[in-house]
Amino acid sequence: MLTDAPILESERLRLRSLLLEDAPLIYEYMRDSEIAANTLNIPYPYPEGAAEEWIQAANEANRDGKGFTFALVLKASHTFIGSIGLGVEHIHQRAEVGYWIGKAYWGQGYVTEAVRRLIAFGFDDLKLNRIHARYFDRNPASGRVMQKAGMTYEGTLRAHYLKWGDFLDAHLYAILRKDYEARRS
Ligand SMILES: CC(C)(COP(=O)(O)OP(=O)(O)OC[C@H]1O[C@@H](n2cnc3c(N)ncnc32)[C@H](O)[C@@H]1OP(=O)(O)O)[C@@H](O)C(=O)NCCC(=O)NCCS
């Protein structure tokens, strides 16, 4: 079993473990409430110390084999732009993908590129059988990322989350190993 986040590459991105030196840009990106508003566990306002704690916890989870959290870095400029992660449930050979990037980088296809690379990692290296993702109804851009990365809509979880005082619907997408292999052959 792989236990550390490896370095993965795609056309424009390098996916590597988070480093403490990524913290200043994490604080800058988290000043935008839209990232916290559309994700499950990011607080807003983003408190002092949260980035360092998150980096440490993510790297411990990587080492414990519970998941893989990667920094997304532009290969051309070495700029840290956001993060993508896989939470792995080994007993079911499945994982959930989650992601965010700084607002200045939205709409350029970066997260779709990263999700495609992570799906390949999940099936080819981790030998998973299923990779799924969920997004809040109010965040269709994330749904579009899932579609473009080859995931299939499986249903809507009604009022599944209580977020900042509102019950939110979440849409579920997934890709199975057999879909991935069929697409490659
Ligand atoms: C959602 C998010 C990850 C998208 O990242 P990104 O790199 O901008 O995504 P991409 O450029 O790869 O693709 C975005 C797609 O959504 C589309 N889109 C953008 N706003 C949209 C909207 N309001 N309605 C429908 N589609 C929308 C874009 O046009 C693009 O699709 P296209 O290539 O067919 O034109 C990014 O906005 C983000 O980090 N948001 C905050 C955190 C978050 O929402 N995380 C996901 C939690 S599930």
The ligand as an SDF file (V2000), in Angstrom:
LIG
                    3D

 48 50  0  0  0  0  0  0  0  0999 V2000
  -15.5820   24.7950   -8.0120 C   0  0  0  0  0  0  0  0  0  0  0  0
  -14.1020   25.0030   -8.3470 C   0  0  0  0  0  0  0  0  0  0  0  0
  -13.3160   23.8980   -7.6880 C   0  0  0  0  0  0  0  0  0  0  0  0
  -13.9430   24.9370   -9.8660 C   0  0  0  0  0  0  0  0  0  0  0  0
  -12.5620   25.0000  -10.1890 O   0  0  0  0  0  0  0  0  0  0  0  0
  -12.0850   25.5340  -11.6350 P   0  0  0  0  0  0  0  0  0  0  0  0
  -10.6410   25.2430  -11.7900 O   0  0  0  0  0  0  0  0  0  0  0  0
  -12.5770   26.9170  -11.8090 O   0  0  0  0  0  0  0  0  0  0  0  0
  -12.9380   24.5430  -12.5590 O   0  0  0  0  0  0  0  0  0  0  0  0
  -12.7290   24.3180  -14.1290 P   0  0  0  0  0  0  0  0  0  0  0  0
  -12.2200   25.5760  -14.7490 O   0  0  0  0  0  0  0  0  0  0  0  0
  -11.9680   23.0610  -14.3160 O   0  0  0  0  0  0  0  0  0  0  0  0
  -14.2460   24.0440  -14.5840 O   0  0  0  0  0  0  0  0  0  0  0  0
  -15.2940   24.9000  -14.1430 C   0  0  0  0  0  0  0  0  0  0  0  0
  -16.5010   24.6840  -15.0300 C   0  0  0  0  0  0  0  0  0  0  0  0
  -17.6580   25.2130  -14.3560 O   0  0  0  0  0  0  0  0  0  0  0  0
  -18.2990   26.1180  -15.2240 C   0  0  0  0  0  0  0  0  0  0  0  0
  -18.9980   27.0820  -14.3960 N   0  0  0  0  0  0  0  0  0  0  0  0
  -18.4840   28.1290  -13.7210 C   0  0  0  0  0  0  0  0  0  0  0  0
  -19.4700   28.7800  -13.0690 N   0  0  0  0  0  0  0  0  0  0  0  0
  -20.6260   28.0990  -13.3400 C   0  0  0  0  0  0  0  0  0  0  0  0
  -21.9950   28.2770  -12.9730 C   0  0  0  0  0  0  0  0  0  0  0  0
  -22.3860   29.2660  -12.1690 N   0  0  0  0  0  0  0  0  0  0  0  0
  -22.8980   27.3980  -13.4570 N   0  0  0  0  0  0  0  0  0  0  0  0
  -22.5340   26.3810  -14.2550 C   0  0  0  0  0  0  0  0  0  0  0  0
  -21.2420   26.1520  -14.6450 N   0  0  0  0  0  0  0  0  0  0  0  0
  -20.3150   27.0210  -14.1810 C   0  0  0  0  0  0  0  0  0  0  0  0
  -17.1990   26.6810  -16.0640 C   0  0  0  0  0  0  0  0  0  0  0  0
  -17.7150   27.3060  -17.2240 O   0  0  0  0  0  0  0  0  0  0  0  0
  -16.4000   25.4020  -16.3540 C   0  0  0  0  0  0  0  0  0  0  0  0
  -17.0550   24.5840  -17.2910 O   0  0  0  0  0  0  0  0  0  0  0  0
  -16.6840   24.6080  -18.8890 P   0  0  0  0  0  0  0  0  0  0  0  0
  -15.2360   24.2120  -19.0020 O   0  0  0  0  0  0  0  0  0  0  0  0
  -17.6230   23.6210  -19.4690 O   0  0  0  0  0  0  0  0  0  0  0  0
  -16.9180   26.0030  -19.3670 O   0  0  0  0  0  0  0  0  0  0  0  0
  -13.5710   26.3800   -7.8460 C   0  0  0  0  0  0  0  0  0  0  0  0
  -14.4570   27.3510   -8.2810 O   0  0  0  0  0  0  0  0  0  0  0  0
  -13.4440   26.4450   -6.3340 C   0  0  0  0  0  0  0  0  0  0  0  0
  -12.3920   26.1760   -5.7690 O   0  0  0  0  0  0  0  0  0  0  0  0
  -14.5440   26.8650   -5.6440 N   0  0  0  0  0  0  0  0  0  0  0  0
  -14.5630   27.0120   -4.1830 C   0  0  0  0  0  0  0  0  0  0  0  0
  -14.4080   25.6800   -3.4640 C   0  0  0  0  0  0  0  0  0  0  0  0
  -15.3330   24.6070   -4.0000 C   0  0  0  0  0  0  0  0  0  0  0  0
  -16.4220   24.8810   -4.4520 O   0  0  0  0  0  0  0  0  0  0  0  0
  -14.8820   23.3410   -3.9370 N   0  0  0  0  0  0  0  0  0  0  0  0
  -15.6820   22.2150   -4.4050 C   0  0  0  0  0  0  0  0  0  0  0  0
  -16.5370   21.6920   -3.3440 C   0  0  0  0  0  0  0  0  0  0  0  0
  -17.5730   20.3520   -3.9190 S   0  0  0  0  0  0  0  0  0  0  0  0
  1  2  1  0
  2  3  1  0
  2  4  1  0
  2 36  1  0
  4  5  1  0
  5  6  1  0
  6  7  2  0
  6  8  1  0
  6  9  1  0
  9 10  1  0
 10 11  2  0
 10 12  1  0
 10 13  1  0
 13 14  1  0
 14 15  1  0
 15 16  1  0
 15 30  1  0
 16 17  1  0
 17 18  1  0
 17 28  1  0
 18 19  1  0
 18 27  1  0
 19 20  2  0
 20 21  1  0
 21 22  1  0
 21 27  2  0
 22 23  1  0
 22 24  2  0
 24 25  1  0
 25 26  2  0
 26 27  1  0
 28 29  1  0
 28 30  1  0
 30 31  1  0
 31 32  1  0
 32 33  2  0
 32 34  1  0
 32 35  1  0
 36 37  1  0
 36 38  1  0
 38 39  2  0
 38 40  1  0
 40 41  1  0
 41 42  1  0
 42 43  1  0
 43 44  2  0
 43 45  1  0
 45 46  1  0
 46 47  1  0
 47 48  1  0
M  END
$$$$
